[in-house]
Amino acid sequence: MLVLGRKKGESIIIDDQIEITINSVEGETVKLGIEAPRHITIHRKEVYLEIQEENKKAMSNVIDIGDFLKMKK
């Protein structure tokens, strides 16, 4: 993990495409501004983990098309 110190108004650039700016620091809360191309999805980690869990649940309910066709007979 790379750890960088930044002050309000300062930024970092990732892969020439993503800019993360420190917008404010209030107590233990840091507000970030993120500029990235539209094709890059950005989620808070807890939301990302929930999405991954839901995707796993959905995949466990997938029926193989061959098995489905056998059930129809």
KOLTI-83039 format. One line per field, with one value per residue: x, z, y of N, C-alpha, C, O, CB in turn; residue number from 1. Coordinates in steps of 0.001 Angstrom, whole numbers, plus 500000, padded with zeros to 6 digits. Each point is the difference from the previous one (the first is absolute). Glycine has a CB too. Layout:
# KOLTI-83039
neast	(X|...)
nup	(Z|...)
nnorth	(Y|...)
caeast	(X|...)
caup	(Z|...)
canorth	(Y|...)
ceast	(X|...)
cup	(Z|...)
cnorth	(Y|...)
oeast	(X|...)
oup	(Z|...)
onorth	(Y|...)
cbeast	(X|...)
cbup	(Z|...)
cbnorth	(Y|...)
n	(NUM|...)
This chain:
# KOLTI-83039
neast	(500850|501533|499862|499457|500389|497355|500180|496967|500515|501453|498890|501151|500069|498696|501941|500814|496963|500132|500164|499895|499198|500802|496647|501246|502225|496795|502402|501305|498959|502591|497353|501679|499253|499904|500883|499095|499726|496887|501938|500429|497299|500847|498917|500571|502219|496913|499255|502150|498719|497039|501041|501306|497312|498295|502062|499705|496855|500132|501841|497936|497672|502002|497696|502925|498186|500257|498094|497846|499642|499532|497534|498498|499783)
nup	(500000|497930|503282|497879|502735|498144|501614|499566|496704|499661|497426|500721|496786|500598|497126|499228|501831|502841|500489|503052|500306|503165|499207|502868|501824|501529|502474|498811|497144|497827|498554|497830|497976|498663|497337|499079|496838|500692|500246|503344|501367|502041|502061|502531|499848|500638|496836|499345|502036|498806|497124|501058|501328|497371|498295|501979|499721|496863|499958|501898|497564|497402|499371|498549|497645|500899|502429|498164|498118|502404|501048|497090|500231)
nnorth	(498822|502140|501079|502706|501712|501031|502802|499836|499368|496998|498527|497345|500318|496908|499893|503487|499741|501506|503390|498416|503388|499303|501032|500204|498842|499869|498858|498026|501809|499716|501710|497920|502422|496875|502040|496763|500431|500294|497376|500647|498244|502418|497430|501904|497558|499804|499980|497771|497973|500277|499210|497346|498988|500318|498281|497526|499996|499881|497412|498299|500380|498744|497609|499107|501634|496905|500440|501467|497537|497899|501758|499719|496643)
caeast	(499150|500681|499379|500416|499410|499477|499257|498796|500258|501038|499486|500875|499565|500201|499998|499667|498561|499206|500530|499356|500298|499515|499101|499958|500324|499217|500214|500531|499382|500642|499127|500793|499403|500615|499714|500419|499163|498700|500016|500587|499031|500566|499107|500568|500367|498922|499016|500642|499943|498601|499742|500677|499250|498760|500365|500261|498699|499301|500649|499696|498645|500007|499798|500620|498960|499741|499174|498688|499293|499636|498885|498810|499497)
caup	(500000|499948|500901|499660|500753|499149|500705|499318|498685|499280|499251|499450|498680|499823|498625|499059|499741|501206|500911|501314|500657|501372|500031|501357|501108|501155|501011|499421|498691|498850|498824|498780|498682|499071|498574|499272|498827|500328|499960|501247|501092|501293|501106|501333|500133|500573|498932|499067|500571|499927|498592|499739|500684|499243|498751|500332|500249|498721|499215|500577|499561|498547|499574|498723|498960|499702|501095|499872|498895|500463|500932|499223|499309)
canorth	(501178|501294|500961|501361|501097|501067|501044|500460|500586|499273|498851|498973|499524|498569|499480|501082|500045|500217|501007|500007|501268|500148|501147|500543|499110|500417|498972|498769|499794|500635|499990|499879|500201|499042|500185|498803|499735|499413|498537|499498|500047|500388|499663|499859|498588|499187|499793|499074|498658|499561|499658|498728|498936|499799|499321|498595|499368|499874|498944|498692|499652|499814|498618|499669|499939|498582|499480|500632|499353|498663|500145|500349|498800)
ceast	(500888|499242|500571|499339|499564|499255|498775|500379|501074|499411|501068|499391|500342|499870|499554|498505|499173|500695|499180|500473|499444|499150|499915|500398|499272|500103|500648|499437|500737|499027|500879|499167|500730|499548|500572|499132|498723|500008|500618|498970|500722|498957|500751|500245|498857|498904|500544|499906|498580|499641|500623|499239|498694|500268|500271|498690|499252|500592|499697|498608|499911|499866|500660|498902|499681|499126|498598|499167|499584|498801|498695|499380|499097)
cup	(500000|500908|499688|500935|499034|500890|499188|498694|499195|499396|499806|498665|499904|498520|498966|499757|501195|500877|501285|500727|501419|500031|501376|500994|501216|501060|499372|498611|498932|498839|498760|498785|499030|498582|499263|498757|500394|500022|501260|501111|501307|501067|501312|500207|500539|498966|498988|500515|499988|498578|499671|500630|499266|498680|500240|500237|498692|499163|500566|499596|498493|499679|498640|498964|499633|501051|499901|498918|500374|500928|499244|499326|500872)
cnorth	(501231|500963|501369|500998|501095|500985|500371|500708|499295|498715|498949|499573|498522|499663|501031|500175|500437|501031|499969|501243|499974|501265|500636|498928|500562|498910|498786|499705|500805|499910|500077|500379|499090|500328|498806|499860|499274|498475|499380|500139|500301|499718|500155|498511|499154|499733|498989|498563|499446|499575|498649|498836|499689|499289|498514|499256|499767|498868|498618|499528|499759|498516|499819|499812|498552|499364|500556|499307|498583|500057|500251|498774|499186)
oeast	(500954|498782|501214|498853|500765|499450|499889|500873|500137|498971|501187|498792|501107|498973|499323|499619|498923|501181|498773|501200|498893|500516|499975|499926|500251|499346|501081|500257|500227|499516|500841|498800|501230|498804|501193|498888|499992|499194|499944|499534|501116|498867|501220|499258|499777|499384|499271|499675|499812|499318|499368|499855|499637|499211|499605|499828|499408|499265|499995|499676|498917|500680|499833|498991|498849|499087|499035|498817|498932|499154|498929|498832|499496)
oup	(500772|499880|500042|500406|499119|501034|498826|499970|498804|500456|500235|499791|500340|499375|499036|499114|499836|500318|499971|500197|500230|499826|500126|499722|500422|499885|499419|499434|500145|499682|499854|499952|500000|499711|500086|499962|500982|500702|500172|500293|500236|499916|500047|499469|499517|500021|499548|499242|499772|499803|499361|499384|499837|499578|499193|499532|499799|499348|499255|500152|499479|500599|499107|500291|499713|499678|500261|500193|499589|499969|500481|499615|499568)
onorth	(500097|500133|500197|499811|500392|499622|499647|500867|500255|499501|500228|500112|499585|500264|499644|500764|500573|499864|500097|500196|499514|501104|501224|498804|501129|498964|500095|498937|501201|498913|500886|499731|499947|500036|499710|500526|499259|499390|498782|501101|499537|500474|499846|499174|498890|498935|499117|499086|498805|498994|499159|498944|498835|499155|499158|498874|498939|499259|499020|498822|499738|499167|500830|499357|499670|499240|499282|499721|499545|499106|499630|500043|498963)
cbeast	(497195|502057|498446|501462|500668|500358|502223|497928|499171|502809|497204|501982|499229|500142|500223|502553|501438|497910|502021|498653|501075|501527|498736|498274|502048|499061|496953|500014|497545|502838|497249|502579|498119|501272|498836|501881|502058|499770|500201|502813|497375|502608|497474|499548|502570|501113|499840|501894|502149|500095|500568|502346|501371|499830|501362|502388|500489|500208|501819|501831|500206|500751|497984|502992|501917|503091|502982|502171|502361|503223|502648|502139|502547)
cbup	(500447|497738|501764|497195|502895|496948|502241|502254|502163|501091|498607|502537|498590|502953|501913|499817|498520|499580|498095|499897|497551|501189|498049|499618|498604|498666|501886|502873|500959|501128|501423|501109|500514|502081|500102|502179|497587|498292|497343|498957|498561|499031|498494|501443|500850|502248|500760|500023|501662|502091|500019|500519|502357|501479|499937|501478|502457|500711|500136|501775|502421|499089|502193|500860|499396|499159|501207|500564|498780|499811|501267|500005|499090)
cbnorth	(498675|499455|498053|499520|499067|498827|501231|499369|501867|501453|501264|499086|502710|499256|498118|498807|497654|497777|501354|497258|501707|497702|497728|502815|498199|502399|500731|500198|498390|500501|500222|498463|502466|498161|502834|498338|500645|502608|501369|499529|498828|501318|498557|502918|501816|502030|503242|502743|501760|502556|503288|502260|501882|502899|502993|501764|502164|503196|502585|501702|501604|502899|498987|499554|502556|500624|500507|502473|501849|500174|501267|502229|500991)
n	(1|2|3|4|5|6|7|8|9|10|11|12|13|14|15|16|17|18|19|20|21|22|23|24|25|26|27|28|29|30|31|32|33|34|35|36|37|38|39|40|41|42|43|44|45|46|47|48|49|50|51|52|53|54|55|56|57|58|59|60|61|62|63|64|65|66|67|68|69|70|71|72|73)
